[in-house]
Amino acid sequence: MGMFEPYRAIGCITSGVPFSVQRLGTETFVTLSVGKAFHVFNCAKLNLVIVGPELPHKITALASYRHYTFASYSSHIAIFNRAHLLSTLSNHPAKIKLLFLFGDHLISLDLLGNLFLWPLSNILNNLNTPSAHILLPHDFTPTSISHPDTYLNKLLIASHQGPMQLWNISTRKLIFHFNGWNSPITSCVSSPALDVVAVGCADGTIHLHNIRYHQELLTFTHSTRGSVTALSFATDGQPLLASGGSSGVISIWNLEKKRLQSVIREAHDSIITSLHFFANEPVLMSSSADNSVKMWIFDTTDGDPRLLRFRSGHSAPPLCIKFYANGRHILSAGQDRAFRLFSVVQDQQSRELSQRHVTKRAKKLRVKEEEIKLKPVIAFDCAEIRERDWCNVVTCHMDTAQAYVWRLQNFVLGEHILNPCPENPTPVKACAISACGNFAILGTAGGWVERFNLQSGIRRGAYVDMSESRSCAHDGEVVGVACDSTNTLMISAGYQGDIKVWDFKDCGLKSRWEIGCSVVKIVYHRYNGLLATVADDLTIRLFDIVALRLVRKFEGHTDRITDLCFSEDGKWLLSSSMDGSLRIWDVILARQIDAIHVDVPITSLSLSPNMDILATTHVDQNGVYLWVNQAMFSSTSNVDSYVSAKEVVSVKLPSISSTEPSQVEHSNELVNATRPKDAPAFPADDKQIPDLVTLSLLPKSQWQSLINLDIIKVRNKPIEPPKKPEKAPFFLPSVPSLSGEILFEPGELSANEKNGTGSEKEVKKARVDTPSSRFLYLLLSSKETGNYAAFTDYIKGLSPSTLDMELRMLQIIVDNDQQEVEKRPELLSIEQFLDYFIHELSSRNNFEFLQAVIRLFLKIHGETIWQQSHLQEKARKLLDIQCLVWKRVDKLFQSVRCVVSFLSNSQI
């Protein structure tokens, strides 16, 4: 087990799978695919409400019905009730391409043309048998499926070869074959007008066709190149048809005027996967493979749509990340030219920083937004100390001779542009902000290092080494700059392998040394004065800037090192490489303390200031992945118990949901596999989520009083004896209970018992066979039925003192006149209690209340259990179950503690 465990991924909104829209009551929800999992958003504010578990393979199609979600992956269909997996359908022989809800049936269609009809009433009741199967022709590859209104039991299926077919799924017969338009059909939807469908083709044409009379009504052609990938009709009375293309453009067609009404040119940066007009609303939703979903509203006077709300992430892999705001946010720069702020606590707070009206300027100049945006960020630095005063972020961009500043308080690009060495402009390669937040240090590809004032953007000095052949800081590219915490020293590193220490204020050179090989990257820790360098020889070197000497050398990576990061206290150094490894080095002990390997190499990493969360970005991955530091959220403080030393442990990437694929498929098998061999196998509650525990929902004071009952009794001991009331009550005496149920006191003895008549043997036999109290009666009956729910509810309703009395009634007192201890009936009740504890712990129900009862029980009967061998065996089983359950609960609580930590920090 490694020190860093996968937690979750952020910044993933949607993939290239069409979404599914479902209306429940007055609210509308959209289900989006995010690779192997799905997200459910509330369309009112596009806030995330459900995160589905991760599946073994990527989702290929989605459908939703009430609270149920159907997701196909490979040749299987997973059925979810909200986020809980109900069952899996596995009848398809090939990869499933389409899912379609047809009345009270689910239609599934795979690449080989197998169409299955599943009654919803059957599959929701675990009857996984299709009611019909249709095999399409072998030269007919389905691409779209739709149901024309009023066409009973009929489906219209389009193909990649060009033709369409109308099938009756009830009789399983082909009704009509449409020859098509000599182009592959990519989309087909039914219109509000009867008998009319819209067909989108790969050549960019849209055909409105009357399928009843086989007649062409209208034909539209996209002005941009590419195929028609999505279509949707407006249903609010406006005669509009929305079409999306592979170039990311959305076109709005007026069906009455038979012309193009408006075009959203920069709607998305990639192929549009689906469009949907909300019922009786002038709102259009679109999703794309660029990791975004947007809502457009038609409320302007000219009829053009405007952006209403959206959710988006990086459309291309991020290049560099850094924690901000005490670990609550992550700054991320990607290859999509976007500079984003992700919230670790709440996804709704994530946003892209503005670059000064890019959309408006691009529309005015009639160019693409990508041409207006700044080039991708290759390095940046931030300082929180001056966030409210002026710009506190500086960025270096690819092949750009200027550096830009950002004001994070307003989430906008700053007003100043930093232009070092205007006489000989070269791209800016490195940047750093001083600890005071007043200055920015820039290093260029031409070897120039210059200092700027962030408030005014004015130059405040250049660092020049007169011994160089040119008047510059380095004879070559500057790969990194840094400054100390007191604005005394400034450190710069050149690609040629020379590291120089400068006087921060006077800009004079104080010292320099050569590494001996090319330097790729440097990271400086301000508080311990250590500089970490990465060279071409795949060696990490640590230098003491004050002592000017090499203090540490770390070797182990076998490929190019991509990033370095110090922990906040300076004790750890984290490094990532293209060999897929992440290594954690102990700076003090000069050793590797942990190493993990992921399938996708890490390109950038950042450790939060609290050292509880590690954020990473990966090759060809658009999200930011979070890892939990187990040493920060575990009861043990020994780091060696979590690390793998020189051993490299293979770990999967954090999933978008917290449920692993193996837990989704084999939750019951996992529970049985991790149970000890000598532990009894009790059936778990089907309604309970695997690996989680349920609490009793009792007041905290009730179960805590069981632990401290002796102290409470001493504190509440009466000073004087109770006084007898003057008059007896006229009502029946009852026993108070927490559940509110009226319990009357037992009546008087029978006449035979009172007079002493009756056989003494019969009385003893009745006392042995019949439980003496309701407490023992419920325990015995629950033992016989194997269901302890009634007994648990009963003891939860008892007061702490009453429960203590019931347990003490079973205590064995050795007396000469009594029978031997082994034959006492109390031993049987104690054994039944141990069985009850084992069963409830295995079921993980009423967890905190049960822990208090076990402690009180062992306190009273611990000596008796120790003296009896058969009770000792029961106690060992109870101990094994307790250790197993607590170990798994403690592991799950690590993620909970992590979230609580972030929430507490956000409140500060």
C-alpha positions, -999 to +999 in steps of 0.1 A: +000+000+000+015+033-011+015+066+008-007+083-018-040+066-026-063+075-055-090+099-045-110+114-074-107+133-106-120+169-112-125+189-143-142+161-162-176+172-175-185+151-206-170+129-233-180+122-268-212+102-259-246+118-265-264+128-233-298+117-220-324+141-207-350+131-182-378+152-166-389+143-131-418+164-118-410+201-123-372+196-127-351+184-156-320+163-153-293+155-179-270+125-177-235+129-192-209+103-198-174+110-184-154+080-197-162+050-175-186+068-152-216+092-156-227+125-141-263+137-135-268+174-135-298+194-126-306+216-156-320+245-134-285+256-125-263+228-140-252+217-106-239+182-101-263+160-082-252+123-088-219+108-096-222+073-109-197+045-101-169+036-125-175+008-150-149-016-163-149+000-198-159+033-213-196+041-217-208+039-253-245+050-249-268+064-222-305+063-215-326+074-185-360+065-172-373+081-139-346+074-113-330+047-134-300+051-157-290+027-184-253+028-195-238+005-221-201-005-221-186-030-244-213-056-250-231-051-216-258-028-202-255-016-166-287-006-148-285+019-120-310+032-095-295+067-090-258+057-083-264+021-072-259-008-096-289-031-098-280-055-125-262-060-158-276-072-192-251-093-212-269-107-242-252-087-270-224-105-289-208-072-300-202-036-288-234-018-281-238+014-302-272+028-293-297+028-264-332+041-269-362+043-246-394+033-264-424+036-242-421+010-215-393-008-233-355-003-237-341-008-272-304-017-275-285-020-308-250-032-314-225-028-343-234-062-358-271-052-361-285-071-332-316-053-318-329-064-285-362-053-269-362-052-231-394-046-211-386-022-183-409-040-158-387-071-163-352-057-162-360-036-132-371-068-114-339-086-124-356-106-151-328-102-177-345-117-207-353-097-238-388-100-252-377-096-289-346-099-310-342-085-345-312-091-367-305-063-392-289-070-426-251-076-425-245-046-448-266-023-426-245-006-398-268+013-375-259+049-367-291+064-354-325+053-341-358+073-337-395+068-332-419+088-354-448+101-335-481+082-338-463+053-354-473+024-332-445-001-325-424+013-352-387+024-352-368+043-379-332+031-381-305+049-401-273+033-413-237+043-421-242+029-457-269+056-464-303+038-464-330+039-437-353+012-426-387+014-408-392-017-386-422-030-367-407-043-335-439-060-324-441-082-355-403-080-361-409-072-398-393-046-421-420-022-433-401+000-457-366+006-470-355+042-478-326+042-503-310+073-487-291+103-501-258+087-513-241+097-480-238+081-446-265+091-422-251+105-389-283+117-372-320+112-375-348+128-353-386+130-354-402+165-358-433+178-341-451+176-374-465+142-381-448+119-406-418+143-409-382+134-399-350+153-402-320+134-415-284+146-412-257+133-434-220+131-435-217+155-465-232+183-444-268+182-458-300+181-438-331+165-453-366+170-441-384+139-453-421+128-452-418+091-445-454+084-451-454+096-487-417+091-492-414+128-502-386+153-498-398+185-482-367+207-475-329+204-479-304+225-460-266+225-464-240+235-438-218+263-448-188+249-429-172+216-438-179+185-419-208+162-412-241+169-394-236+152-360-267+163-340-303+176-347-331+189-325-365+205-332-379+233-310-412+225-293-422+259-279-441+269-310-411+284-329-404+267-362-368+261-355-344+233-362-309+232-346-281+213-362-246+207-349-216+198-370-182+182-366-165+216-366-183+227-334-207+251-351-244+252-342-268+263-370-304+274-364-328+269-393-361+287-397-385+261-412-412+286-421-389+309-440-368+279-452-335+296-445-307+299-421-317+321-391-285+323-370-251+306-366-232+300-333-197+298-348-177+291-317-202+271-298-177+243-291-141+236-298-148+201-310-174+178-326-209+184-312-222+151-299-258+160-290-284+187-291-317+190-272-345+216-271-363+215-238-400+208-239-420+240-244-390+262-236-368+284-258-337+267-244-313+245-263-287+223-247-255+212-265-226+189-255-194+183-272-162+162-271-144+194-259-154+185-223-182+211-221-220+213-219-238+245-226-274+259-225-285+286-250-317+307-247-336+323-275-348+356-259-332+383-280-350+406-304-332+393-335-338+357-326-302+348-320-294+326-291-272+337-262-253+316-237-274+310-206-252+287-185-224+261-190-201+237-174-167+231-189-132+218-183-100+216-202-106+205-238-069+196-241-045+181-215-033+206-188+004+215-189+011+228-154-009+230-121-005+246-087-025+247-055-039+280-044-059+295-015-045+271+012-053+241-009-090+249-017-083+257-053-060+245-081-047+268-109-044+249-141-031+259-176-038+236-206-029+231-242-064+245-250-050+280-243-073+282-212-062+293-177-086+277-152-093+277-115-107+244-101-123+241-067-114+210-048-143+216-024-172+225-047-173+219-084-196+249-091-168+273-081-146+261-109-142+285-138-120+298-166-102+331-161-113+358-185-090+370-213-109+403-219-140+396-241-125+370-264-159+360-278-169+396-286-135+404-302-135+373-322-170+380-335-161+416-344-129+406-362-146+375-378-119+351-366-119+321-344-117+325-306-086+304-306-068+330-327-076+357-301-067+337-270-032+338-255-010+309-264-007+279-240+009+286-207+042+268-201+050+282-166+034+304-140+037+315-104+013+330-079+013+348-045-017+351-022-003+379-001-013+407-025-045+392-039-067+421-029-042+448-039-031+441-075-024+412-099-009+382-081-003+357-109+023+359-137+023+335-167+047+326-195+033+315-228+046+293-256+067+312-281+057+346-266+082+374-257+059+389-231+046+377-198+010+384-186-003+391-152-037+380-138-059+393-110-074+363-093-097+383-071-117+393-102-107+362-123-095+384-152-064+391-171-044+421-157-039+454-173-001+452-175+020+432-200+056+425-189+081+429-218+116+420-208+145+430-231+125+448-258+158+455-277+162+417-284+128+400-277+130+363-271+103+340-256+099+341-219+107+307-204+107+311-166+089+333-140+087+338-103+070+361-078+088+374-047+076+363-013+063+399-006+041+398-038+055+430-052+079+418-078+080+394-107+113+379-120+113+368-157+139+347-176+140+345-214+153+321-240+180+346-248+195+344-213+180+377-201+167+380-165+147+410-154+127+422-125+093+440-127+069+457-103+036+439-104+015+469-093+027+493-120+043+469-145+075+490-146+110+475-149+130+475-117+163+461-128+181+435-149+205+409-138+236+410-159+268+389-157+297+409-171+318+378-175+295+364-202+302+369-238+270+388-241+255+413-217+230+390-202+225+367-172+232+334-189+248+323-221+218+304-232+182+297-222+170+305-187+152+274-174+142+287-140+143+316-116+135+319-079+139+342-049+142+337-012+117+346+015+135+378+026+141+393-009+179+390-003+189+364-029+177+356-064+186+323-081+186+316-118+196+285-138+207+283-174+202+254-198+240+250-201+242+238-165+252+271-147+234+281-116+239+317-103+230+335-071+223+372-073+218+400-049+181+407-052+182+445-048+216+454-063+212+428-091+249+419-086+263+384-091+273+368-057+283+333-067+279+306-094+287+269-100+285+244-128+265+212-126+283+195-155+253+188-176+222+205-190+196+217-165+160+212-174+141+225-144+146+240-109+124+242-078+134+263-048+121+259-013+121+293+004+121+282+040+149+257+041+170+273+014+173+241-008+173+243-046+163+211-065+176+208-100+167+183-128+194+175-153+196+155-185+213+126-168+180+119-149+195+129-116+179+152-090+204+173-072+198+194-041+219+225-034+222+245-002+220+281-015+235+296+017+264+271+020+268+269-018+273+232-020+257+200-031+238+183-002+217+156-018+216+135-049+186+113-059+186+087-087+160+062-098+140+076-127+146+059-161+130+085-184+127+122-187+117+139-154+086+160-160+081+179-127+093+184-091+075+196-060+086+202-024+063+196+005+053+226+026+077+217+055+105+209+031+110+173+043+097+156+012+106+160-025+082+146-051+092+139-087+074+125-117+088+110-149+077+098-183+085+063-172+051+065-154+066+066-119+060+091-090+087+090-064+087+106-029+122+114-015+130+121+022+152+151+021+165+147+057+173+110+055+184+111+019+164+081+008+134+072-013+104+066+009+078+056-016+073+050-054+042+044-074+036+036-110+006+047-131-003+036-166-004+072-179+028+093-173+025+123-150+032+157-167+027+180-137+021+177-100+015+199-069+012+191-032-013+211-012+001+233+017-015+210+042+002+180+026-031+161+025-038+162-012-016+156-043-028+169-076-015+155-109-020+159-146-013+131-171-006+126-208-038+128-230-060+133-199-082+164-197-088+162-159-069+169-128-064+139-106-063+140-068-045+116-045-049+113-007-019+113+016-028+084+039-002+095+065-023+126+072-056+108+076-047+077+095-045+070+132-009+059+130+019+084+126+046+060+113+052+068+077+071+035+071+039+015+075+025+031+043+055+033+020+071+008-003+107+021-001+125+011-033+097-011-045+075+005-072+038-002-066+014-001-096-016+021-089-046+030-111-055+066-118-081+082-095-116+076-108-142+102-113-164+084-088-153+069-054-165+034-063-140+011-079-150-011-109-144-043-090-167-031-063-194-024-088-192-058-103-183-080-074-193-063-042-205-094-025-174-114-036-152-087-021-170-089+012-166-127+013-130-126+001-119-103+029-137-121+057-116-143+080-118-180+074-131-188+108-156-160+108-193-169+101-208-158+069-239-138+077-261-124+049-257-087+045-285-063+041-293-058+004-302-022+009-269-013+024-240+001+003-211-023+003-181-015+026-200+013+044-215+013+079-249+026+091-252+046+123-280+042+149-292+079+146-295+079+184-286+110+204-249+111+212-256+114+249-275+080+249-247+057+237-220+078+253-237+074+287-233+036+284-195+041+285-195+064+315-224+050+334-204+044+366-194+080+367-229+092+360-243+070+388-218+084+413-226+120+402-264+114+404-264+095+437-293+110+458-284+128+490-314+115+509-337+084+504-369+089+484-401+097+502-432+077+499-461+096+483-490+105+505-516+092+480-513+064+456-519+073+419-553+063+404-537+053+371-519+021+362-481+023+370-460+022+339-423+020+331-408+049+312-391+042+279-373+063+253-393+049+224-425+063+238-442+029+240-462+024+273-448-005+293-469-015+323-454-030+354-459-067+358-489-078+377-491-098+409-482-135+412-508-160+405-528-177+433-508-209+431-475-190+432-487-168+460-500-196+482-470-218+474-491-245+458-480-262+426-451-284+420-416-270+427-402-288+397-429-272+374-419-238+387-382-244+381-389-258+346-410-228+337-382-205+349-357-223+328-377-228+295-394-194+295-373-162+294-377-142+325-380-109+307-389-094+274-352-086+269-342-122+269-373-133+250-365-110+221-329-121+221-339-158+220-365-153+193-341-133+172-315-160+175-339-186+162-350-165+132-316-151+124-329-116+123-319-093+152-337-062+140-365-064+166-340-070+194-318-041+183-348-017+181-358-028+216-325-021+233-321+012+214-353+023+231-341+014+266-325+040+287-288+036+296-295+026+332-322+001+321-298-015+296-271-017+322-295-034+346-306-060+320-270-069+312-261-072+349-291-095+355-271-121+335-241-118+358-231-151+375-227-151+412-211-183+426-230-196+456-227-229+474-264-234+473-266-230+435-257-254+407-223-255+390-213-226+369-212-246+336-248-255+340-261-220+347-287-207+322-270-173+322-241-188+302-264-195+274-276-159+273-241-146+273-232-169+244-263-157+225-252-121+231-218-129+216-235-143+185-256-112+183-225-089+184-208-110+157-239-108+135-244-071+139-207-063+133-207-084+102-238-064+089-221-031+099-254-017+113-259+007+143-221+010+144-215+035+172-243+023+194-230-013+191-195-003+201-208+012+233-229-019+241-200-042+235-178-022+258-204-023+286-210-060+280-173-070+282-169-048+313-196-068+331-190-103+317-154-102+307-143-124+337-170-150+329-159-151+292-123-156+303-131-185+325-151-205+298-133-220+268-163-221+245-170-184+252-134-176+245-138-190+210-168-167+204-148-138+218-120-145+193-144-145+164-158-112+177-123-098+178-116-108+142-148-093+129-141-061+149-106-057+135-117-064+099-146-040+100-127-013+117-098-016+093-121-011+063-141+017+080-109+035+089-097+033+053-130+048+041-129+075+068-097+088+053-115+102+023-142+117+047-116+133+068-100+147+037-133+164+027-139+177+062-104+191+062-112+211+030-145+223+043-130+235+075-103+253+056-128+269+033-148+283+063-116+298+076 
